[in-house]
């Protein structure tokens, strides 16, 4: 493996790390939409958080594929772990929406 390929792999690994961080931030950011004291702010936070989490998941998948390609491996298909992570993001959105609506009704 030449030096340029190693540099590219390192760049993709760094991007994958950013994707991991965004997915984590996206997962915990849903709390902000429930704790928001304003009714208009909660849905905005929810949309932004979901977008960040989904963007992180996409970044991780693209990074993994590019790393594998540079190493001479095969394309990494969408797998069960990706489905679980996507389902987790969707469940967070659903749970947060329910909690926000319950909070709204309690006022």
C-alpha positions as CSV (number, residue, x, y, z in Angstrom):
1,X,0.0,0.0,0.0
2,X,1.5,3.3,-1.0
3,X,1.7,6.4,1.1
4,X,-1.1,8.3,-0.7
5,X,-3.5,5.3,-0.1
6,X,-2.6,5.3,3.6
7,X,-3.4,9.1,3.7
8,X,-6.7,8.6,2.1
9,X,-7.6,5.7,4.4
10,X,-6.7,7.9,7.4
11,X,-8.9,10.7,6.0
12,X,-11.9,8.3,5.6
13,X,-11.3,7.0,9.1
14,X,-11.4,10.5,10.5
15,X,-14.7,11.1,8.6
16,X,-16.1,7.9,10.0
17,X,-15.2,9.1,13.5
18,X,-17.1,12.4,12.8
19,X,-20.0,10.2,11.6
20,X,-19.8,8.3,14.9
21,X,-19.8,11.5,16.9
22,X,-22.8,13.0,14.9
23,X,-24.8,9.8,15.4
24,X,-24.1,9.9,19.1
25,X,-25.0,13.6,19.3
26,X,-28.1,13.0,17.3
27,X,-29.1,10.2,19.6
28,X,-28.8,12.3,22.7
29,X,-30.1,15.5,21.2
30,X,-33.7,14.4,21.3
31,X,-33.8,15.2,25.0
32,X,-33.6,18.9,24.1
33,X,-36.8,18.8,22.2
34,X,-38.7,17.4,25.2
35,X,-37.0,19.7,27.7
36,X,-37.6,22.8,25.6
37,X,-39.9,25.3,27.3
38,X,-41.3,26.5,24.0
39,X,-43.8,24.6,21.9
40,X,-42.3,25.8,18.6
41,X,-38.7,24.9,19.5
42,X,-39.3,21.2,20.2
43,X,-40.2,20.2,16.7
44,X,-37.3,22.2,15.3
45,X,-34.8,20.6,17.6
46,X,-36.3,17.2,16.7
47,X,-35.9,17.7,13.0
48,X,-32.3,19.0,13.4
49,X,-31.4,16.1,15.7
50,X,-32.9,13.5,13.4
51,X,-31.0,15.0,10.4
52,X,-27.7,15.1,12.3
53,X,-28.1,11.4,13.4
54,X,-29.1,10.3,9.9
55,X,-26.2,12.3,8.4
56,X,-23.8,10.7,10.8
57,X,-25.1,7.2,9.8
58,X,-24.6,8.0,6.1
59,X,-21.1,9.4,6.8
60,X,-20.1,6.2,8.6
61,X,-21.4,4.0,5.8
62,X,-19.8,6.0,3.0
63,X,-16.5,6.1,5.0
64,X,-16.6,2.3,5.6
65,X,-17.2,1.7,1.9
66,X,-14.3,3.9,0.8
67,X,-11.9,2.4,3.4
68,X,-12.8,-1.1,2.1
69,X,-12.3,0.0,-1.5
70,X,-8.9,1.5,-0.8
71,X,-7.8,-1.6,1.1
72,X,-8.9,-3.7,-2.0
73,X,-11.9,-5.2,-0.3
74,X,-15.5,-5.4,-1.5
75,X,-18.3,-2.9,-1.2
76,X,-19.9,-3.0,2.2
77,X,-23.6,-3.6,1.8
78,X,-26.3,-2.2,4.1
79,X,-26.5,-4.8,6.9
80,X,-28.4,-5.6,10.1
81,X,-26.4,-3.3,12.2
82,X,-27.2,-0.4,9.9
83,X,-30.9,-1.4,10.1
84,X,-30.7,-1.5,13.9
85,X,-29.1,2.0,14.0
86,X,-31.7,3.4,11.6
87,X,-34.5,1.8,13.7
88,X,-33.0,3.3,16.8
89,X,-33.0,6.8,15.3
90,X,-36.6,6.4,14.2
91,X,-37.6,5.1,17.6
92,X,-36.0,8.1,19.3
93,X,-37.9,10.4,17.0
94,X,-41.2,8.6,17.8
95,X,-40.6,8.5,21.5
96,X,-39.6,12.1,21.6
97,X,-42.7,13.2,19.7
98,X,-44.9,11.2,22.2
99,X,-43.2,12.7,25.2
100,X,-43.4,16.3,23.8
101,X,-47.1,15.8,23.1
102,X,-47.7,14.4,26.6
103,X,-45.9,17.4,28.0
104,X,-48.1,19.7,25.9
105,X,-51.3,18.0,27.1
106,X,-50.2,18.3,30.7
107,X,-50.0,22.1,30.5
